[in-house]
């Protein structure tokens, strides 16, 4: 029998959309007041996590009390250049203080230089520290700096270690262009497909950087992505409600993204 499923469509509920989102509160200029407002947004919409800087773990826990929104601290953020020992310490503290999902940045220079033993050992040590304290690890590659062969090898390493997620970007991995300006692509369709293809099924994929609209969210869901990092949570959730997405599953059409990029922040 022919497949009659409409193209560019997916069946979702409002909760499905909300639980795709790690609400990002990571910009370096955010004040405590900005953080508090962002935590209220995370709690209001019942997203998966609020993604915060390590010094905000206790504040986030307090603000999110009574909800099922988890606290997701970042470590080695945004450039991944701390020593392994410091990253392990930071991850251990973050998990023991109440971070339930930990997003860490690999040592990008080591990956580009092909020192895979170093990269794998660091990821393994951090994953063990996080899991020991009842949390899970998301490993950030910063794909804008990498070639496909690096991304594939990182997916293989993360699959061998058994981390919970592989993640495209920090949102702050700006690349210098020939005209001297800095820009980045963030999550791209080809990279998301590549990461899903080369990671074990039990390793989830997180798209970060430029996922700004409901259509973006639905498209990455259709690619097998199970989490996004987003600052546009309010716009995404309001659009979901306005398009008739409810607590009951419904099939929703989406406008597919160009293969080159999901766009910038």
N, C-alpha and C positions, 0 to 999 in steps of 0.2 A: 504493500500500500504506500502511496506517495505521502511524503511529509507535508502536512497542510499548515504547519506552524508559520505564522507570518514572519517574514524576514525582519531583522533588527527589532526584535521584541523579546521581552522576558517577563516571567510571572514573578511578582513581588508583593510584599506587604509593606506598610509604613515602617513597621519594626525592622524588616529586612534592610531597608534603606538606612535607618538610624544606626543599626548595629554594624553597618559597613564603615562607620566614621570614627576615626581617631581625631577628635577636635583639637587642632594644633594651637598651642599657646606658647610658641617658642621664639617669637621675634625678640631680639635683644633689647628693644626699647620699651617693652611692655612693663607698665608700672603695676603695683599691687592692685590698684583699682581696676586696671585693664584685665588682670588675671581673674579677679573676683567676678567681673562681668562675663568673662569667657567661661568660667566654671558654672555660672548660672545657666548659660546657654547649653552647655553639655548636659547639665542635669535636666533642664526643661525638655529637651528633645530625646533624652534617654539614649545617647550615643554609646558606642562601645567603650571608649576611654577618653579621658582628657590627657593630652600629651603635654607634659610640663618639664621645665628645667628642674634639676635635682633639689635645689633649695626650696622648692614649692611643694614638696611631697606632703608634708603635714598640713599645709594650708588647703591643698586639694582634697585630701582625705576628709577634712572637717567639712568643707563646702559640699562634698558629694555624699555625705552620710545620709543614709535612708534611701539611696538610689542604687541601681545595679551598674552604674557607670564606674569603671575601674580607673585607677591612676596609672599612667604610663610615663615614667621618667625616661629621659634620654641620657646616655653616657658617651663620653668621648666625642661630644657634639660641638660643632658640626663637622670637624675635619679629621677626626679619628687619630690624631697624632700623639696622644698620651702613650706612655709605656703600657705594656700588657699588665704589669703589676698595678698600676694606677687604675686602669680600666676595671680590673677584677675587684679592686677595693671599692671603686665607685659603684659598680654593679651590685656588689654584696650589700653595701649600705642602702642603695636604692630599693632593693628587694626586701631587706629586713625592716625597712622603715614603712613599708606598705605599698611599694610599687608592684603591681601584679603583672604588668607587661613592660619589658625593658627594651628600648630601641637603642642599639649601639652602632657606631660607625667603624667599619674596618680600617686598617692601616692601608690607605689608598696607594701610597708610594711603594709599599711592599708588594701589593698586588700587581702594580704596573711593572715592577722590577722582576716579577716572576718568583719571588721568595714565598712559594706556596706553603712551605713547611711552617714558616713564621705565621702566616695568615691563618692557617688551619689550627695551629696550636693556640693562638690567641682566641679564636672563636670558641674552641673547645673549652678552654679554661673559663671563659666568661659564661658560656652556656651552663657549665657545671655549677658555677657559683650561683647563678640565677635560679636554676631548677632546685637546688638544695634549699632555697628559701621560699619555695612554693610559687615562683613566678615563671614566666616564659620569656624567650628571647626573640627579638626581631633584629635581623642583621641588615644594616644599610650598606649598599654597594657604592652609591654615588655614580650612577651609570654614565653621566655626562663626561666623566673623565676616562671612561673605559671603552675598550673595543669588545666586540661580541665574544671573542675567545676568553677574555677575562671574566665576563658575566657568566658564561657557561661553566668555567672552572669554579667560580664562586658558588654557583648553584650546586655543583657536584660536592664541594666541600661541605656546604651547609646541610646537604642531604645526608652525607656520611656522618656528620656530627649529630644530626637529629634536632636541629633548631626548629622553632615553631613557625617562623616566617622568614622569608627573604623580602627585602624592601628596596625600591628603586633609588630613592634619593632622600636628602635631608630637606630640600627646598632652598638650600644656601650654597650649593655647589656651583658657583658661577665660574664660567670659562672665559678667558680673555680672547677676544676676537681680533682679527687682523687690523681693525680700525682702532684698537685700544680699549673698546668698551667691553663690559662683562655681561654675559647673558647665560641662560641655561634652558634646556628643554624640559627637564623633570621627567615624569613618566611618559613613555611613548608606547604606542601600540606594538611596534616590532619588539621592543625590549620586554614588554609584559608577556607577549606570546613566547619569547625565548626563555624567560624565567619560568613560566609555567611548564614548558616543554622539558626543560632540563633539571627541574626539581622533582624529587619524589612526590607522589600524590599527597602524602601526609604533611608535606611542607607547604604552608600557605604563602600566598603572594600579596604583598601590600604595595599599592601605587601611591606615590607621594610626589607632589609638585605639579600644580596646574589642574587638578581635578576640581573644577569650579561649578559645574552645573549638574542637574539631575541626569541629563543625557550622558554626560561623562561617566557618572557613577554607574548607570545602567549598562553602558557599553563595556566598562572594565569588568563588571559582574559577569557579563556574557563571555568574557575571555577567561573566566576562572579565577579572577581576583576576588579575595574575600575581605579585604580591608583597604581603606584609603586614608591618607592624611589630608585634612582639609581645614582651611580657615573660613570657607564659604558655607558653613553648616546651616546657618539660618536660611540662606537663599535656596539651598538644596532641599531642605525639609519643607519650606513654604511652597516651593514649586511642586514637590511630591503631593502635598495636600491639594493644591489647586488643580492638579491633573487627575484627581480622583483616586489616588492611591490611599487605601484604608487598611484596617486590621485584617481584612479578608483578602486572600490572594487574588490578584487581577493581572491580566497580561497588558503590559505597557509598551508602546512603541518608543524607540529612541532614535535620535539623529546620530549616526555613527561619526566618529572622529576621523580626521585625516590620519594616515598611517605615520606621518612624520612626528607628531607631537600632540599632547593634550593641551598644550599652551602653557603660559606662565602664570605666576601668582597675580 
